[in-house]
Amino acid sequence: MTKTISIDPEIMGGEPCFYGTRVPIKNLFDHLEDGAPLDDFLQGFPRVSKDHIIDVIELAKKSLFKDLNENFTG
């Protein structure tokens, strides 16, 4: 995985952002939750690449399934 996420207290108050940008990761999930096309997000934030988005979604997926396996396996 390339450098995808940065957390720096000097950038956006330490909110996780796409690496090399001031675009919070949360913006991607808010955008998707609203049902807006991914291409619109990419056009609105040209410094964020599709590869970065895929990496973030993969990381979220791994985290979700890890949490599910640890907390809901019976």
C-alpha positions in Angstrom: 0.0 0.0 0.0 1.3 3.4 -0.9 1.3 6.3 1.5 -2.4 7.0 1.6 -3.3 8.6 4.9 -1.6 11.2 6.9 -2.4 12.4 10.4 -0.6 15.7 11.4 -1.8 17.9 14.2 -0.8 20.9 12.0 -3.0 19.9 9.1 -6.8 20.0 9.5 -6.4 19.7 13.3 -5.0 16.2 13.1 -8.0 14.7 11.2 -6.9 11.8 9.0 -6.4 13.2 5.4 -5.4 11.8 2.1 -1.6 11.8 2.0 -0.2 15.1 0.6 -3.5 16.9 0.7 -5.8 18.7 3.1 -8.7 16.5 2.1 -10.1 14.6 5.1 -10.8 10.9 4.6 -14.2 11.5 6.2 -15.1 13.6 3.1 -14.9 10.5 1.0 -17.3 8.5 3.2 -19.7 11.4 3.5 -19.7 11.8 -0.3 -20.4 8.1 -0.8 -23.0 8.0 1.9 -24.8 10.8 0.0 -24.9 8.6 -3.1 -22.8 10.9 -5.2 -20.7 9.4 -7.9 -17.0 8.7 -7.2 -16.0 10.6 -10.3 -17.6 13.7 -8.8 -15.4 13.3 -5.7 -12.3 12.9 -7.9 -13.1 16.0 -9.9 -13.7 18.0 -6.8 -10.5 16.9 -5.2 -8.0 16.4 -8.1 -5.0 15.8 -5.8 -6.8 12.6 -4.5 -6.2 9.6 -6.9 -8.5 6.7 -7.5 -5.7 4.5 -6.1 -5.7 6.4 -2.9 -9.5 5.9 -2.6 -9.2 2.2 -3.3 -6.5 1.9 -0.6 -8.7 3.8 1.9 -11.7 1.6 1.2 -9.5 -1.6 1.5 -8.2 -0.4 4.8 -11.7 0.3 6.1 -12.8 -3.1 4.9 -10.0 -4.9 6.7 -10.6 -2.9 9.8 -14.4 -3.7 9.7 -13.9 -7.4 9.2 -11.2 -7.6 11.9 -13.6 -5.8 14.3 -16.4 -8.2 13.3 -14.3 -11.3 13.8 -13.0 -10.1 17.2 -16.4 -9.0 18.6 -19.1 -11.1 16.9 -17.6 -14.5 16.4 -19.4 -17.0 18.5 
